[in-house]
Amino acid sequence: MKYLVPLEEDKGENSKISWHFGRAPYFAIVSLDPEVKLEVKPTVGHTGSSDALNFVRTYKVDAVVVKAIGQRALQSLLSIGVKVYETRADTLNEVINRNKRQQTKNIHTCRFAWLSFAFNLRTNLHSIYFTTFSGSN
């Protein structure tokens, strides 16, 4: 299986995983068939999830491993048959080791929708609080 991992830096297997799939400065393309093959590519010019999706198509990956991903990017990946896995790993090496042991979790859209709803609710409540209690007249 060939999968893509968004990275914050290019330090090989010691690279930190990016929290933002669509705005990651680097992507690792990892294959585990049968040995680990790793290639880190800069995403110069990639400024959003649609560009990241083009990266997925260009390198023909089977799956994406992310810490977090937006709902539109998730739906787009799933619609083209790319599996999306969630990780809590901090480094690429941890992701590789967890994938070897099959310890990554498939992101389910219903769980993601709940997390998105909870985040939006928190954001809206925060806005209401500051609008109401900001002291501006």
N, C-alpha and C positions, 0 to 999 in steps of 0.2 A: 504494500500500500504506500502511496506517495501522499504526503500531507504537507500543509503550509502552516507556518507558525509566525505571527507578527512579533517583531523584535524591536526593542528600544535602541540596541547597539549591535555592532558587528564584532563580537568577541568569540566567534565559533560556538562551541557547546556551552561556554560560560556566559553567553548573551542573556540579558534580562528580557523577559516576555513583556510585550507592550500591552497596556490596558485597553488600547483603542485599535481595533482591527483596521478600520478605514484610514487611519492617519499614522500608521506605524512607519517609521523611517526605513525599516528593513524587514524582509521576510526570509525565513529559512524554509527551504524545500528539503524535506527529509523523507528518505525511503528506507524501509526496514527489510527489504527483500534481497537476499537473506541477511546481508550485513547492513550496518548503518552507513548510508551515504548522505552527506550533508552539503548543501550549497546555500550560501547567504547572498541575497541580492538586495541592493539598495532600491528604494522606491522613489527615486528622484522624479518629481512630477506627479506622483500619486498623492492626491490631496483629498480623497474621500472614498466612500464605500464603492461607488461605481468604478473608480480606477482600481481599487483593490480587487474587485470582481474580475476585471480584465486581466489582472495578474494571475488570478486563479485559473482563468481560461487559457492563458498563454502557456502556463507550465503544466496544464492538464493534471491537477492534483485531484485525489479522490476524497480528501477530507481537509478540514481546517480545524486547528486546535487553538482556542481563544480563552482569555480570561473573561472578556466581556464583548458583546456584539450588539449592534442596534437591530431593531426589529426588521427594518427594510432589508438590511444586509443579510440577516438570517433567512428571511423569506426568499430572497434572490438566490442564495446559495442552495437552499433546499429545492428550489424550483428547477435548478439545473443538475440536480442529482448529487451535489457535493454534501457529504456528511459533515456535521458540525459538532465538535466535542469541546466540552468545558474543562478547564484545568485550573488548579490553584497553585501550580508550580511557579516558582520565581525565575528559574533559568531553563534554557533550552535542554540542557543535560537532564534535568529532572523530568521534562516532558518526554524526552526520548526513553528514559528508563521506565517511566509509567506506561508508555505505549507498548514497550516490550512486554511488560507484565499485564497489559490490557486493563489498566486502571484509570482510563479516562471515561468520562460520563458523557453520553449523548445528550445534547440539549433538546429538551422537549418544548415545543412551541407553547403549550398551555402553561407550563411553569414559567417560561420566559414572559408570556403575556401577563401573568400575575406579578412578576418582579417589575415589569414595566409599569403596570398600574400602580403598584406601591410606590415606586419612585416618583411618578407623576403626581400622585396624591400628596406625598411629602413636599414636593416642590410647590404645588398649589397652596397647601396649608401654610407653607413658609411665606409665600407671596401675600396671602390674606393677612397673616400676622403682621408683617412689616407695613402693609398698607394701612391697617387698622391702628397699629400702635406706634407708628413712626413719629407721631407728634406734629406732623404737618397739617396745617389747616387750610 
